[in-house]
């Protein structure tokens, strides 16, 4: 018997030139078991797509609303790193200076030559947290001590390895040492509030009712299967809770924890607006996050690996943003952005002056990628 497809009404606005995006979002619900999701696109500084639909919860009882917040996972890393670039733009951080210039205790155990650029580029060899205990991600100060004691796995600028856990804490500590603000507060005050973009590293208690529940995908990516014992990823995830899974992501500890590597929550609209500024040389609607020179520097190629040192993925990395491979960020070579493990996507395309934010509460089929996400990205370009 053929399974009956459930019709889900997609709400919001969509410019006729981007109607293919609406069609694919509807198809994700009817053909790919989507539960709740949203997509927003800016083109040439104008918001041209702002759509959402489905439900916040696995039982499909709570409608996904215009202001529903969703975990965006590692997209959080890009905003923690963007914060350091903003400080560099203001002349307060030099990307070519040693991290220890701003954070002296970082220099322990052979890290004195590691530059700020190496950290932001996932090019520093500090991707493991060997002295951590399970759950240390929830204790920011403990994570800083763990990172200070960590020996490099290899010399900086010799091997690229996507830094799944430590990088948000390292960027956050540089920000804290230089600005005096936590990374959560710096992102709020210097990125989200000026742009009126809804994104938070750790939600507030009053936000809980509008946070979407993360739902496991029976044919999808799971952290347990990815981090097999003895693998580089398992070593990199030593500080994670021992039961890290979709259910963990729905706990108050995770939602309120302000975890600077993967604890961000936002709307697709908020992500797309931040990345619209990046696609437009650092500015949108008269609000400048950083100069075009700084954004150009941030997106310079740093390394390429067919199989990077932690996840084994093909990655081309700039100073904190993924560069385009396999059309992850559309067809243009200069596009950049970030993936989130649930399938969320943030994209900036300077050639088209286009940005895209996509969020979903159904885990993706692969680490940061899947059929629903890729269909949305492809549709965004189908009529340009």
C-alpha positions in Angstrom: 0.0 0.0 0.0 1.4 3.4 -0.9 1.8 5.7 2.1 -0.5 8.7 2.0 1.4 11.9 1.6 0.4 14.6 4.2 -0.2 18.1 2.8 1.6 20.8 4.8 0.7 24.4 4.2 3.8 26.5 3.8 3.4 30.1 5.1 5.2 33.3 4.4 6.3 35.3 1.4 8.2 34.3 -1.8 9.1 36.5 -4.8 7.8 34.8 -8.0 11.4 34.5 -9.3 12.1 32.1 -6.4 8.9 30.1 -6.5 11.0 26.9 -7.0 12.1 27.3 -3.4 8.5 27.2 -2.2 7.9 24.1 -4.4 10.9 22.3 -2.9 10.0 23.2 0.6 6.5 21.8 0.1 8.0 18.7 -1.5 10.2 18.2 1.5 7.1 17.7 3.6 5.2 15.6 1.1 8.0 13.4 -0.1 10.8 13.5 2.5 9.0 13.3 5.9 10.0 16.8 6.9 8.6 17.8 10.3 9.2 21.5 10.5 11.5 23.8 8.7 12.1 27.4 7.3 14.0 29.0 4.6 14.9 32.7 4.0 16.8 34.2 1.0 18.2 37.7 0.4 19.1 38.8 -3.1 20.8 42.1 -3.8 20.1 43.3 -0.3 16.3 42.5 -0.5 14.5 39.7 1.3 13.0 37.6 -1.5 12.0 34.4 0.3 10.7 34.0 3.9 8.9 30.7 4.3 8.1 28.2 7.0 5.9 25.3 7.7 5.2 22.1 9.6 5.5 21.5 13.3 7.9 22.2 16.2 7.5 18.7 17.6 7.7 15.1 16.5 4.1 14.4 17.3 3.1 17.2 14.9 0.9 19.0 17.5 2.7 22.4 17.8 2.7 24.4 14.6 6.0 25.9 13.4 5.5 29.6 13.7 7.1 32.7 12.1 9.3 33.1 15.2 10.1 29.4 15.9 13.8 29.0 16.9 15.8 26.0 15.7 19.2 24.6 16.7 21.6 25.6 14.0 24.5 23.5 15.4 27.9 24.3 13.8 26.7 27.5 12.0 27.3 28.8 15.5 31.1 28.4 14.9 31.0 30.8 12.0 29.4 33.5 14.1 31.9 32.9 16.9 34.7 33.2 14.3 33.1 36.3 12.7 33.3 37.9 16.1 37.1 37.7 16.0 37.1 39.1 12.5 35.0 42.0 13.7 37.7 42.7 16.4 40.4 42.4 13.7 38.5 44.9 11.6 38.6 47.3 14.5 42.3 46.9 14.9 42.0 45.0 18.2 43.2 41.6 17.0 45.9 40.7 14.5 45.2 37.4 12.7 48.9 36.8 12.2 49.8 37.3 15.9 50.1 34.3 18.2 47.0 33.5 20.1 49.1 33.7 23.3 49.5 37.5 22.7 45.8 37.8 23.8 45.5 34.6 25.9 48.9 33.9 27.5 48.1 30.5 29.1 47.2 29.2 25.6 51.0 28.9 24.9 51.3 25.8 27.2 52.6 22.5 25.7 53.9 23.7 22.4 51.2 26.1 21.3 53.3 29.3 21.5 53.6 29.6 17.7 49.9 29.0 16.9 48.5 32.1 15.3 44.9 33.5 15.5 44.5 32.7 11.8 45.5 29.0 12.4 42.8 28.7 15.1 40.0 30.3 13.0 41.0 28.3 9.9 40.8 24.8 11.7 44.5 24.7 10.8 46.1 24.6 14.3 46.1 21.0 15.4 44.1 21.7 18.5 41.1 19.7 17.5 41.2 17.2 20.4 40.5 17.6 24.1 42.3 14.7 25.7 42.1 15.8 29.3 38.3 16.5 29.2 35.6 14.5 30.9 32.3 13.7 29.3 30.0 16.7 29.6 32.7 19.3 29.9 31.2 21.2 27.0 28.7 22.6 29.5 31.5 24.2 31.6 33.1 27.0 29.6 35.9 27.7 32.1 36.8 24.0 32.3 37.0 23.8 28.5 39.4 26.7 28.5 41.7 24.8 30.9 41.4 21.7 28.9 42.4 23.6 25.7 45.3 25.3 27.5 46.7 21.9 28.5 46.2 20.3 25.1 49.3 19.5 22.9 49.0 20.1 19.2 48.3 16.9 17.2 50.6 18.3 14.5 52.4 21.6 13.7 50.1 24.4 12.7 49.5 24.9 9.0 50.5 21.4 8.1 47.1 19.5 8.2 43.5 20.7 8.0 41.1 19.2 10.5 37.6 20.4 11.1 37.5 21.5 14.7 34.2 20.2 15.9 34.3 21.1 19.6 37.2 23.3 20.6 37.0 26.1 18.0 34.1 28.0 19.5 35.7 28.0 22.9 39.0 29.2 21.4 37.4 32.0 19.4 35.2 32.8 22.4 38.2 33.1 24.7 40.0 35.4 22.3 36.9 37.6 22.1 36.5 37.6 25.9 40.2 38.5 26.5 40.1 41.3 24.0 36.6 42.7 24.5 35.7 41.7 28.0 32.5 40.2 26.7 31.4 36.6 26.6 31.0 35.3 23.1 27.3 35.1 23.6 27.1 38.8 24.6 29.5 39.9 21.9 27.4 38.2 19.1 24.3 39.7 20.5 25.6 43.2 20.8 27.8 43.4 17.7 26.0 41.2 15.2 22.4 40.3 16.0 21.1 43.5 17.6 22.5 45.9 15.0 21.1 43.7 12.2 17.9 42.9 14.0 18.7 39.2 13.3 17.2 36.5 15.5 20.0 34.3 16.6 21.3 33.5 20.1 24.1 31.4 21.4 22.0 29.7 24.1 18.4 30.8 24.3 16.8 32.6 27.2 14.3 30.8 29.5 11.4 32.8 28.0 12.3 31.4 24.6 11.8 27.8 25.5 8.2 27.4 24.2 9.2 28.5 20.7 12.3 26.3 20.3 11.7 23.4 17.9 12.4 19.9 19.2 15.2 18.1 17.3 13.9 14.8 15.9 16.1 11.8 14.9 16.0 10.6 11.4 15.8 6.8 11.2 17.8 6.8 7.9 20.0 9.7 8.9 23.2 10.8 10.6 23.8 10.0 14.2 26.6 11.1 16.4 27.0 7.6 17.9 27.5 6.0 14.6 29.9 8.8 13.3 32.2 8.7 16.3 33.2 5.1 16.4 35.6 4.2 19.3 39.2 5.0 18.5 38.3 7.3 15.6 39.6 10.9 15.4 36.1 12.1 15.8 35.6 10.2 19.0 38.8 11.7 20.4 37.6 15.2 19.3 34.3 14.6 21.1 35.7 13.4 24.4 34.2 16.5 26.1 30.7 15.7 24.8 28.1 14.1 27.1 28.3 10.3 26.8 24.7 10.2 25.6 25.0 13.0 23.0 22.0 12.5 20.6 18.9 14.2 19.3 17.2 13.9 22.8 20.2 15.6 24.4 19.7 18.5 22.1 16.2 19.1 23.5 17.4 19.4 27.1 17.5 22.7 29.0 21.2 22.2 29.6 21.8 22.2 25.8 19.3 25.0 25.0 20.4 27.3 27.7 24.1 26.3 27.7 25.5 29.0 25.4 27.8 26.5 23.8 30.0 28.5 21.3 30.7 25.7 18.9 27.2 24.3 18.3 24.7 25.8 20.8 23.2 28.5 18.6 19.5 28.9 17.9 17.9 31.0 15.3 15.4 31.5 12.6 16.2 31.0 9.0 15.5 34.7 8.6 18.1 35.7 11.2 20.8 33.5 9.6 20.0 34.7 6.1 20.2 38.4 7.2 23.6 37.9 8.9 24.9 36.2 5.8 23.3 38.8 3.5 25.7 41.3 5.1 28.6 38.9 4.4 27.5 38.4 0.8 27.4 42.2 0.4 30.9 42.9 1.6 30.0 43.2 5.3 27.1 45.6 5.2 23.4 45.6 4.7 20.7 48.3 5.1 23.4 50.8 6.4 24.6 48.4 9.1 28.3 47.5 8.7 29.6 44.4 10.5 33.0 44.8 9.0 34.7 46.3 6.0 34.8 44.5 2.7 38.6 44.1 3.1 38.0 42.1 6.3 35.4 39.9 4.7 37.6 39.3 1.7 40.4 38.3 4.1 38.1 36.0 6.1 37.1 34.1 3.0 40.6 33.5 1.6 41.4 29.8 0.9 43.6 28.3 3.7 43.5 24.5 3.0 41.9 21.7 1.1 41.7 18.1 2.2 40.0 15.2 0.4 39.7 13.6 3.8 40.2 16.1 6.7 41.8 15.1 10.0 38.7 14.6 12.1 35.6 13.9 10.1 37.1 12.4 6.9 35.1 14.8 4.8 36.2 16.7 1.7 36.7 20.2 2.9 38.0 23.5 1.5 38.4 26.0 4.3 38.9 29.7 4.5 39.6 31.6 7.8 36.5 30.2 9.5 34.1 29.5 6.6 33.6 26.5 4.4 34.4 27.3 0.8 32.4 25.8 -2.0 32.8 22.1 -2.9 30.2 19.8 -4.5 27.8 22.8 -4.8 27.2 22.9 -1.0 26.8 26.7 -1.5 25.4 26.8 -5.0 27.2 26.9 -8.3 29.7 29.8 -7.8 33.3 29.2 -6.8 33.5 32.2 -4.5 30.4 31.2 -2.4 31.1 30.3 1.2 29.2 29.5 4.4 28.7 26.9 7.0 26.9 23.6 7.7 25.1 22.4 10.7 24.9 18.7 11.6 21.1 18.6 11.6 21.1 19.8 7.9 20.9 23.5 8.6 22.8 25.7 6.0 24.1 29.2 5.9 25.3 30.5 2.5 26.8 33.7 1.2 27.4 34.2 -2.5 29.2 37.5 -3.4 28.9 36.9 -7.1 25.1 36.9 -7.0 24.9 39.0 -3.8 22.7 36.2 -2.4 22.4 34.7 1.0 20.4 31.7 2.3 19.4 30.4 5.7 17.7 27.0 6.0 16.8 25.3 9.3 15.0 22.0 10.0 14.2 20.0 13.1 14.5 16.6 11.4 18.1 15.4 11.4 19.8 15.2 8.1 20.8 12.0 6.2 24.5 12.9 6.4 26.7 15.1 8.5 25.5 18.6 7.7 24.0 17.6 4.4 21.0 15.8 3.0 18.4 15.6 0.3 16.1 18.3 1.8 18.8 20.8 2.3 20.4 20.3 -1.1 17.1 20.6 -2.8 16.5 24.0 -1.2 20.0 25.3 -2.2 19.6 24.1 -5.8 16.1 25.7 -6.1 17.5 29.0 -4.9 19.6 29.2 -8.0 17.2 27.7 -10.5 16.0 31.0 -11.9 19.0 33.3 -11.6 
